[in-house]
Amino acid sequence: MALSTINDAVLRVGELLIPIVGVMKCELLAGHYIQADETYVGVQTDEKKGCNHTGYFWQYSAPGKGVVFDFNMTRSKDVPKAFL
């Protein structure tokens, strides 16, 4: 199987999960307590061949509830402000 076929399949599954993540986000925001954290991850792009950019996975959760991840290329306070 070609790598592009695998990539397309993974992207399609991700698209199908968007509504579920939306419901999980609403459930988190309806509560009174949310934990948040970010961690950096190397990201390859066409703009910077041979080197990685630094991107961030933002994690939001609450005890007894699901975990929602949000990816962004910045660590700015505007990222959690937009989520919350």
Phi and psi restraints in degrees (range 20) as a CNS / XPLOR table:
assign (resid 1 and name C) (resid 2 and name N)
       (resid 2 and name CA) (resid 2 and name C) 1.0 -70.8 20.0 2
assign (resid 2 and name N) (resid 2 and name CA)
       (resid 2 and name C) (resid 3 and name N) 1.0 146.4 20.0 2
assign (resid 2 and name C) (resid 3 and name N)
       (resid 3 and name CA) (resid 3 and name C) 1.0 -58.5 20.0 2
assign (resid 3 and name N) (resid 3 and name CA)
       (resid 3 and name C) (resid 4 and name N) 1.0 -38.0 20.0 2
assign (resid 3 and name C) (resid 4 and name N)
       (resid 4 and name CA) (resid 4 and name C) 1.0 -63.8 20.0 2
assign (resid 4 and name N) (resid 4 and name CA)
       (resid 4 and name C) (resid 5 and name N) 1.0 -33.5 20.0 2
assign (resid 4 and name C) (resid 5 and name N)
       (resid 5 and name CA) (resid 5 and name C) 1.0 -66.8 20.0 2
assign (resid 5 and name N) (resid 5 and name CA)
       (resid 5 and name C) (resid 6 and name N) 1.0 -42.1 20.0 2
assign (resid 5 and name C) (resid 6 and name N)
       (resid 6 and name CA) (resid 6 and name C) 1.0 -64.3 20.0 2
assign (resid 6 and name N) (resid 6 and name CA)
       (resid 6 and name C) (resid 7 and name N) 1.0 -45.1 20.0 2
assign (resid 6 and name C) (resid 7 and name N)
       (resid 7 and name CA) (resid 7 and name C) 1.0 -59.6 20.0 2
assign (resid 7 and name N) (resid 7 and name CA)
       (resid 7 and name C) (resid 8 and name N) 1.0 -44.3 20.0 2
assign (resid 7 and name C) (resid 8 and name N)
       (resid 8 and name CA) (resid 8 and name C) 1.0 -61.2 20.0 2
assign (resid 8 and name N) (resid 8 and name CA)
       (resid 8 and name C) (resid 9 and name N) 1.0 -40.1 20.0 2
assign (resid 8 and name C) (resid 9 and name N)
       (resid 9 and name CA) (resid 9 and name C) 1.0 -65.4 20.0 2
assign (resid 9 and name N) (resid 9 and name CA)
       (resid 9 and name C) (resid 10 and name N) 1.0 -43.3 20.0 2
assign (resid 9 and name C) (resid 10 and name N)
       (resid 10 and name CA) (resid 10 and name C) 1.0 -64.1 20.0 2
assign (resid 10 and name N) (resid 10 and name CA)
       (resid 10 and name C) (resid 11 and name N) 1.0 -42.9 20.0 2
assign (resid 10 and name C) (resid 11 and name N)
       (resid 11 and name CA) (resid 11 and name C) 1.0 -62.7 20.0 2
assign (resid 11 and name N) (resid 11 and name CA)
       (resid 11 and name C) (resid 12 and name N) 1.0 -40.2 20.0 2
assign (resid 11 and name C) (resid 12 and name N)
       (resid 12 and name CA) (resid 12 and name C) 1.0 -64.7 20.0 2
assign (resid 12 and name N) (resid 12 and name CA)
       (resid 12 and name C) (resid 13 and name N) 1.0 -43.9 20.0 2
assign (resid 12 and name C) (resid 13 and name N)
       (resid 13 and name CA) (resid 13 and name C) 1.0 -60.5 20.0 2
assign (resid 13 and name N) (resid 13 and name CA)
       (resid 13 and name C) (resid 14 and name N) 1.0 -42.8 20.0 2
assign (resid 13 and name C) (resid 14 and name N)
       (resid 14 and name CA) (resid 14 and name C) 1.0 -58.8 20.0 2
assign (resid 14 and name N) (resid 14 and name CA)
       (resid 14 and name C) (resid 15 and name N) 1.0 -41.1 20.0 2
assign (resid 14 and name C) (resid 15 and name N)
       (resid 15 and name CA) (resid 15 and name C) 1.0 -63.6 20.0 2
assign (resid 15 and name N) (resid 15 and name CA)
       (resid 15 and name C) (resid 16 and name N) 1.0 -38.2 20.0 2
assign (resid 15 and name C) (resid 16 and name N)
       (resid 16 and name CA) (resid 16 and name C) 1.0 -67.8 20.0 2
assign (resid 16 and name N) (resid 16 and name CA)
       (resid 16 and name C) (resid 17 and name N) 1.0 -25.1 20.0 2
assign (resid 16 and name C) (resid 17 and name N)
       (resid 17 and name CA) (resid 17 and name C) 1.0 -84.9 20.0 2
assign (resid 17 and name N) (resid 17 and name CA)
       (resid 17 and name C) (resid 18 and name N) 1.0 -10.7 20.0 2
assign (resid 17 and name C) (resid 18 and name N)
       (resid 18 and name CA) (resid 18 and name C) 1.0 -54.6 20.0 2
assign (resid 18 and name N) (resid 18 and name CA)
       (resid 18 and name C) (resid 19 and name N) 1.0 -46.0 20.0 2
assign (resid 18 and name C) (resid 19 and name N)
       (resid 19 and name CA) (resid 19 and name C) 1.0 -62.7 20.0 2
assign (resid 19 and name N) (resid 19 and name CA)
       (resid 19 and name C) (resid 20 and name N) 1.0 -35.0 20.0 2
assign (resid 19 and name C) (resid 20 and name N)
       (resid 20 and name CA) (resid 20 and name C) 1.0 -67.0 20.0 2
assign (resid 20 and name N) (resid 20 and name CA)
       (resid 20 and name C) (resid 21 and name N) 1.0 -43.1 20.0 2
assign (resid 20 and name C) (resid 21 and name N)
       (resid 21 and name CA) (resid 21 and name C) 1.0 -62.5 20.0 2
assign (resid 21 and name N) (resid 21 and name CA)
       (resid 21 and name C) (resid 22 and name N) 1.0 -36.5 20.0 2
assign (resid 21 and name C) (resid 22 and name N)
       (resid 22 and name CA) (resid 22 and name C) 1.0 -61.1 20.0 2
assign (resid 22 and name N) (resid 22 and name CA)
       (resid 22 and name C) (resid 23 and name N) 1.0 -42.5 20.0 2
assign (resid 22 and name C) (resid 23 and name N)
       (resid 23 and name CA) (resid 23 and name C) 1.0 -65.9 20.0 2
assign (resid 23 and name N) (resid 23 and name CA)
       (resid 23 and name C) (resid 24 and name N) 1.0 -42.6 20.0 2
assign (resid 23 and name C) (resid 24 and name N)
       (resid 24 and name CA) (resid 24 and name C) 1.0 -61.9 20.0 2
assign (resid 24 and name N) (resid 24 and name CA)
       (resid 24 and name C) (resid 25 and name N) 1.0 -40.0 20.0 2
assign (resid 24 and name C) (resid 25 and name N)
       (resid 25 and name CA) (resid 25 and name C) 1.0 -63.7 20.0 2
assign (resid 25 and name N) (resid 25 and name CA)
       (resid 25 and name C) (resid 26 and name N) 1.0 -44.1 20.0 2
assign (resid 25 and name C) (resid 26 and name N)
       (resid 26 and name CA) (resid 26 and name C) 1.0 -60.3 20.0 2
assign (resid 26 and name N) (resid 26 and name CA)
       (resid 26 and name C) (resid 27 and name N) 1.0 -40.5 20.0 2
assign (resid 26 and name C) (resid 27 and name N)
       (resid 27 and name CA) (resid 27 and name C) 1.0 -64.3 20.0 2
assign (resid 27 and name N) (resid 27 and name CA)
       (resid 27 and name C) (resid 28 and name N) 1.0 -41.2 20.0 2
assign (resid 27 and name C) (resid 28 and name N)
       (resid 28 and name CA) (resid 28 and name C) 1.0 -63.5 20.0 2
assign (resid 28 and name N) (resid 28 and name CA)
       (resid 28 and name C) (resid 29 and name N) 1.0 -45.9 20.0 2
assign (resid 28 and name C) (resid 29 and name N)
       (resid 29 and name CA) (resid 29 and name C) 1.0 -68.6 20.0 2
assign (resid 29 and name N) (resid 29 and name CA)
       (resid 29 and name C) (resid 30 and name N) 1.0 -22.5 20.0 2
assign (resid 29 and name C) (resid 30 and name N)
       (resid 30 and name CA) (resid 30 and name C) 1.0 -76.4 20.0 2
assign (resid 30 and name N) (resid 30 and name CA)
       (resid 30 and name C) (resid 31 and name N) 1.0 -15.8 20.0 2
assign (resid 30 and name C) (resid 31 and name N)
       (resid 31 and name CA) (resid 31 and name C) 1.0 -82.7 20.0 2
assign (resid 31 and name N) (resid 31 and name CA)
       (resid 31 and name C) (resid 32 and name N) 1.0 -177.1 20.0 2
assign (resid 31 and name C) (resid 32 and name N)
       (resid 32 and name CA) (resid 32 and name C) 1.0 -107.5 20.0 2
assign (resid 32 and name N) (resid 32 and name CA)
       (resid 32 and name C) (resid 33 and name N) 1.0 -0.5 20.0 2
assign (resid 32 and name C) (resid 33 and name N)
       (resid 33 and name CA) (resid 33 and name C) 1.0 -147.1 20.0 2
assign (resid 33 and name N) (resid 33 and name CA)
       (resid 33 and name C) (resid 34 and name N) 1.0 125.5 20.0 2
assign (resid 33 and name C) (resid 34 and name N)
       (resid 34 and name CA) (resid 34 and name C) 1.0 -134.2 20.0 2
assign (resid 34 and name N) (resid 34 and name CA)
       (resid 34 and name C) (resid 35 and name N) 1.0 133.7 20.0 2
assign (resid 34 and name C) (resid 35 and name N)
       (resid 35 and name CA) (resid 35 and name C) 1.0 -98.8 20.0 2
assign (resid 35 and name N) (resid 35 and name CA)
       (resid 35 and name C) (resid 36 and name N) 1.0 142.8 20.0 2
assign (resid 35 and name C) (resid 36 and name N)
       (resid 36 and name CA) (resid 36 and name C) 1.0 -139.9 20.0 2
assign (resid 36 and name N) (resid 36 and name CA)
       (resid 36 and name C) (resid 37 and name N) 1.0 147.3 20.0 2
assign (resid 36 and name C) (resid 37 and name N)
       (resid 37 and name CA) (resid 37 and name C) 1.0 -158.9 20.0 2
assign (resid 37 and name N) (resid 37 and name CA)
       (resid 37 and name C) (resid 38 and name N) 1.0 158.5 20.0 2
assign (resid 37 and name C) (resid 38 and name N)
       (resid 38 and name CA) (resid 38 and name C) 1.0 -129.7 20.0 2
assign (resid 38 and name N) (resid 38 and name CA)
       (resid 38 and name C) (resid 39 and name N) 1.0 151.0 20.0 2
assign (resid 38 and name C) (resid 39 and name N)
       (resid 39 and name CA) (resid 39 and name C) 1.0 -138.7 20.0 2
assign (resid 39 and name N) (resid 39 and name CA)
       (resid 39 and name C) (resid 40 and name N) 1.0 143.6 20.0 2
assign (resid 39 and name C) (resid 40 and name N)
       (resid 40 and name CA) (resid 40 and name C) 1.0 -84.4 20.0 2
assign (resid 40 and name N) (resid 40 and name CA)
       (resid 40 and name C) (resid 41 and name N) 1.0 155.3 20.0 2
assign (resid 40 and name C) (resid 41 and name N)
       (resid 41 and name CA) (resid 41 and name C) 1.0 -147.8 20.0 2
assign (resid 41 and name N) (resid 41 and name CA)
       (resid 41 and name C) (resid 42 and name N) 1.0 141.3 20.0 2
assign (resid 41 and name C) (resid 42 and name N)
       (resid 42 and name CA) (resid 42 and name C) 1.0 -73.4 20.0 2
assign (resid 42 and name N) (resid 42 and name CA)
       (resid 42 and name C) (resid 43 and name N) 1.0 135.9 20.0 2
assign (resid 42 and name C) (resid 43 and name N)
       (resid 43 and name CA) (resid 43 and name C) 1.0 -128.1 20.0 2
assign (resid 43 and name N) (resid 43 and name CA)
       (resid 43 and name C) (resid 44 and name N) 1.0 127.4 20.0 2
assign (resid 43 and name C) (resid 44 and name N)
       (resid 44 and name CA) (resid 44 and name C) 1.0 -92.9 20.0 2
assign (resid 44 and name N) (resid 44 and name CA)
       (resid 44 and name C) (resid 45 and name N) 1.0 135.9 20.0 2
assign (resid 44 and name C) (resid 45 and name N)
       (resid 45 and name CA) (resid 45 and name C) 1.0 -137.2 20.0 2
assign (resid 45 and name N) (resid 45 and name CA)
       (resid 45 and name C) (resid 46 and name N) 1.0 165.4 20.0 2
assign (resid 45 and name C) (resid 46 and name N)
       (resid 46 and name CA) (resid 46 and name C) 1.0 -69.0 20.0 2
assign (resid 46 and name N) (resid 46 and name CA)
       (resid 46 and name C) (resid 47 and name N) 1.0 -23.3 20.0 2
assign (resid 46 and name C) (resid 47 and name N)
       (resid 47 and name CA) (resid 47 and name C) 1.0 -69.5 20.0 2
assign (resid 47 and name N) (resid 47 and name CA)
       (resid 47 and name C) (resid 48 and name N) 1.0 -27.7 20.0 2
assign (resid 47 and name C) (resid 48 and name N)
       (resid 48 and name CA) (resid 48 and name C) 1.0 -132.0 20.0 2
assign (resid 48 and name N) (resid 48 and name CA)
       (resid 48 and name C) (resid 49 and name N) 1.0 70.2 20.0 2
assign (resid 48 and name C) (resid 49 and name N)
       (resid 49 and name CA) (resid 49 and name C) 1.0 -61.4 20.0 2
assign (resid 49 and name N) (resid 49 and name CA)
       (resid 49 and name C) (resid 50 and name N) 1.0 133.6 20.0 2
assign (resid 49 and name C) (resid 50 and name N)
       (resid 50 and name CA) (resid 50 and name C) 1.0 84.2 20.0 2
assign (resid 50 and name N) (resid 50 and name CA)
       (resid 50 and name C) (resid 51 and name N) 1.0 -7.7 20.0 2
assign (resid 50 and name C) (resid 51 and name N)
       (resid 51 and name CA) (resid 51 and name C) 1.0 -133.3 20.0 2
assign (resid 51 and name N) (resid 51 and name CA)
       (resid 51 and name C) (resid 52 and name N) 1.0 157.5 20.0 2
assign (resid 51 and name C) (resid 52 and name N)
       (resid 52 and name CA) (resid 52 and name C) 1.0 -100.9 20.0 2
assign (resid 52 and name N) (resid 52 and name CA)
       (resid 52 and name C) (resid 53 and name N) 1.0 144.2 20.0 2
assign (resid 52 and name C) (resid 53 and name N)
       (resid 53 and name CA) (resid 53 and name C) 1.0 -82.7 20.0 2
assign (resid 53 and name N) (resid 53 and name CA)
       (resid 53 and name C) (resid 54 and name N) 1.0 165.2 20.0 2
assign (resid 53 and name C) (resid 54 and name N)
       (resid 54 and name CA) (resid 54 and name C) 1.0 -102.5 20.0 2
assign (resid 54 and name N) (resid 54 and name CA)
       (resid 54 and name C) (resid 55 and name N) 1.0 121.6 20.0 2
assign (resid 54 and name C) (resid 55 and name N)
       (resid 55 and name CA) (resid 55 and name C) 1.0 -114.0 20.0 2
assign (resid 55 and name N) (resid 55 and name CA)
       (resid 55 and name C) (resid 56 and name N) 1.0 173.6 20.0 2
assign (resid 55 and name C) (resid 56 and name N)
       (resid 56 and name CA) (resid 56 and name C) 1.0 -135.1 20.0 2
assign (resid 56 and name N) (resid 56 and name CA)
       (resid 56 and name C) (resid 57 and name N) 1.0 133.1 20.0 2
assign (resid 56 and name C) (resid 57 and name N)
       (resid 57 and name CA) (resid 57 and name C) 1.0 -96.2 20.0 2
assign (resid 57 and name N) (resid 57 and name CA)
       (resid 57 and name C) (resid 58 and name N) 1.0 119.4 20.0 2
assign (resid 57 and name C) (resid 58 and name N)
       (resid 58 and name CA) (resid 58 and name C) 1.0 -96.6 20.0 2
assign (resid 58 and name N) (resid 58 and name CA)
       (resid 58 and name C) (resid 59 and name N) 1.0 130.8 20.0 2
assign (resid 58 and name C) (resid 59 and name N)
       (resid 59 and name CA) (resid 59 and name C) 1.0 -113.1 20.0 2
assign (resid 59 and name N) (resid 59 and name CA)
       (resid 59 and name C) (resid 60 and name N) 1.0 130.5 20.0 2
assign (resid 59 and name C) (resid 60 and name N)
       (resid 60 and name CA) (resid 60 and name C) 1.0 -126.1 20.0 2
assign (resid 60 and name N) (resid 60 and name CA)
       (resid 60 and name C) (resid 61 and name N) 1.0 132.9 20.0 2
assign (resid 60 and name C) (resid 61 and name N)
       (resid 61 and name CA) (resid 61 and name C) 1.0 -156.4 20.0 2
assign (resid 61 and name N) (resid 61 and name CA)
       (resid 61 and name C) (resid 62 and name N) 1.0 172.7 20.0 2
assign (resid 61 and name C) (resid 62 and name N)
       (resid 62 and name CA) (resid 62 and name C) 1.0 -148.6 20.0 2
assign (resid 62 and name N) (resid 62 and name CA)
       (resid 62 and name C) (resid 63 and name N) 1.0 148.2 20.0 2
assign (resid 62 and name C) (resid 63 and name N)
       (resid 63 and name CA) (resid 63 and name C) 1.0 -54.5 20.0 2
assign (resid 63 and name N) (resid 63 and name CA)
       (resid 63 and name C) (resid 64 and name N) 1.0 129.7 20.0 2
assign (resid 63 and name C) (resid 64 and name N)
       (resid 64 and name CA) (resid 64 and name C) 1.0 80.6 20.0 2
assign (resid 64 and name N) (resid 64 and name CA)
       (resid 64 and name C) (resid 65 and name N) 1.0 1.7 20.0 2
assign (resid 64 and name C) (resid 65 and name N)
       (resid 65 and name CA) (resid 65 and name C) 1.0 -120.4 20.0 2
assign (resid 65 and name N) (resid 65 and name CA)
       (resid 65 and name C) (resid 66 and name N) 1.0 175.6 20.0 2
assign (resid 65 and name C) (resid 66 and name N)
       (resid 66 and name CA) (resid 66 and name C) 1.0 -73.2 20.0 2
assign (resid 66 and name N) (resid 66 and name CA)
       (resid 66 and name C) (resid 67 and name N) 1.0 177.1 20.0 2
assign (resid 66 and name C) (resid 67 and name N)
       (resid 67 and name CA) (resid 67 and name C) 1.0 -116.2 20.0 2
assign (resid 67 and name N) (resid 67 and name CA)
       (resid 67 and name C) (resid 68 and name N) 1.0 131.6 20.0 2
assign (resid 67 and name C) (resid 68 and name N)
       (resid 68 and name CA) (resid 68 and name C) 1.0 -115.0 20.0 2
assign (resid 68 and name N) (resid 68 and name CA)
       (resid 68 and name C) (resid 69 and name N) 1.0 129.3 20.0 2
assign (resid 68 and name C) (resid 69 and name N)
       (resid 69 and name CA) (resid 69 and name C) 1.0 -105.3 20.0 2
assign (resid 69 and name N) (resid 69 and name CA)
       (resid 69 and name C) (resid 70 and name N) 1.0 142.0 20.0 2
assign (resid 69 and name C) (resid 70 and name N)
       (resid 70 and name CA) (resid 70 and name C) 1.0 -131.2 20.0 2
assign (resid 70 and name N) (resid 70 and name CA)
       (resid 70 and name C) (resid 71 and name N) 1.0 127.6 20.0 2
assign (resid 70 and name C) (resid 71 and name N)
       (resid 71 and name CA) (resid 71 and name C) 1.0 -100.6 20.0 2
assign (resid 71 and name N) (resid 71 and name CA)
       (resid 71 and name C) (resid 72 and name N) 1.0 139.0 20.0 2
assign (resid 71 and name C) (resid 72 and name N)
       (resid 72 and name CA) (resid 72 and name C) 1.0 -151.1 20.0 2
assign (resid 72 and name N) (resid 72 and name CA)
       (resid 72 and name C) (resid 73 and name N) 1.0 154.9 20.0 2
assign (resid 72 and name C) (resid 73 and name N)
       (resid 73 and name CA) (resid 73 and name C) 1.0 -85.3 20.0 2
assign (resid 73 and name N) (resid 73 and name CA)
       (resid 73 and name C) (resid 74 and name N) 1.0 1.8 20.0 2
assign (resid 73 and name C) (resid 74 and name N)
       (resid 74 and name CA) (resid 74 and name C) 1.0 -130.9 20.0 2
assign (resid 74 and name N) (resid 74 and name CA)
       (resid 74 and name C) (resid 75 and name N) 1.0 157.9 20.0 2
assign (resid 74 and name C) (resid 75 and name N)
       (resid 75 and name CA) (resid 75 and name C) 1.0 -103.4 20.0 2
assign (resid 75 and name N) (resid 75 and name CA)
       (resid 75 and name C) (resid 76 and name N) 1.0 12.9 20.0 2
assign (resid 75 and name C) (resid 76 and name N)
       (resid 76 and name CA) (resid 76 and name C) 1.0 -59.4 20.0 2
assign (resid 76 and name N) (resid 76 and name CA)
       (resid 76 and name C) (resid 77 and name N) 1.0 149.3 20.0 2
assign (resid 76 and name C) (resid 77 and name N)
       (resid 77 and name CA) (resid 77 and name C) 1.0 -63.9 20.0 2
assign (resid 77 and name N) (resid 77 and name CA)
       (resid 77 and name C) (resid 78 and name N) 1.0 -16.1 20.0 2
assign (resid 77 and name C) (resid 78 and name N)
       (resid 78 and name CA) (resid 78 and name C) 1.0 -67.8 20.0 2
assign (resid 78 and name N) (resid 78 and name CA)
       (resid 78 and name C) (resid 79 and name N) 1.0 -24.0 20.0 2
assign (resid 78 and name C) (resid 79 and name N)
       (resid 79 and name CA) (resid 79 and name C) 1.0 -65.8 20.0 2
assign (resid 79 and name N) (resid 79 and name CA)
       (resid 79 and name C) (resid 80 and name N) 1.0 -55.6 20.0 2
assign (resid 79 and name C) (resid 80 and name N)
       (resid 80 and name CA) (resid 80 and name C) 1.0 -67.7 20.0 2
assign (resid 80 and name N) (resid 80 and name CA)
       (resid 80 and name C) (resid 81 and name N) 1.0 -31.2 20.0 2
assign (resid 80 and name C) (resid 81 and name N)
       (resid 81 and name CA) (resid 81 and name C) 1.0 -59.7 20.0 2
assign (resid 81 and name N) (resid 81 and name CA)
       (resid 81 and name C) (resid 82 and name N) 1.0 -42.0 20.0 2
assign (resid 81 and name C) (resid 82 and name N)
       (resid 82 and name CA) (resid 82 and name C) 1.0 -67.2 20.0 2
assign (resid 82 and name N) (resid 82 and name CA)
       (resid 82 and name C) (resid 83 and name N) 1.0 -37.0 20.0 2
assign (resid 82 and name C) (resid 83 and name N)
       (resid 83 and name CA) (resid 83 and name C) 1.0 -68.9 20.0 2
assign (resid 83 and name N) (resid 83 and name CA)
       (resid 83 and name C) (resid 84 and name N) 1.0 -43.9 20.0 2
